[in-house]
Amino acid sequence: MNVRQFLTVLTISVLAMSCSSSSSHELPGAICGTPINPAVTRPLLTSTEDFSEFTRVDRSEAITAPCVLLSGRDPVLDFRFSWDDRASDLMYLAKDTGSISGIREPREIDFTYKTIVGTDGAISTTPCKTKGGDYFTLTLQVPQISLMDQTHRKDIERFMRAYFPATLKTLGCK
């Protein structure tokens, strides 16, 4: 086999391998309409198969709504986009026992935006004058983190430090 034939076979092999991997198995570069580096998302995911989104978020209407990143049928990142006329009490929301915003072991972090991070989620808020109100609050829950798992707090914090400001850029806050 000469060099030209070898390069042709090598090129075809590389193309075949890249085409055979499904794009649904790749980490998304945007989640719920917000661009995000997949390297920041990866530590929060237990699965990387068949990603899809369920969303009711409409940034132009600024109505409180959920957005869920699914792996197969399983929710892996669960968001709640919320607009209100007044600032939310994040610790109250975090300690709520319901499924909307409750997170385990919430702690406030030092960040540009008021943010609470727990072992299985986070909540951030900031003034953001839009059609839906004067404040925007984003809740993140990571449902696949087990009750006893204490290892993801830093991963969640890193994610929120990237995702929340990126989300604000998509909202048109005034």
Secondary structure, DSSP 8 states (H G I E B T S, - for coil): --HHHHHHHHHHHHHHHHHHS-GGGS--SEETTEE--HHHHGGG-S--SSEEEEE---TTTT--EEEEEEETTEEEEEEEEEEESS---HHHHHH--STTT--SS-EE--SSSEEEE-SSEEEEEEEEEETTEEEEEEEEE-TTS-TT--TTHHHHHHHHHHHHHHHHHHHT--
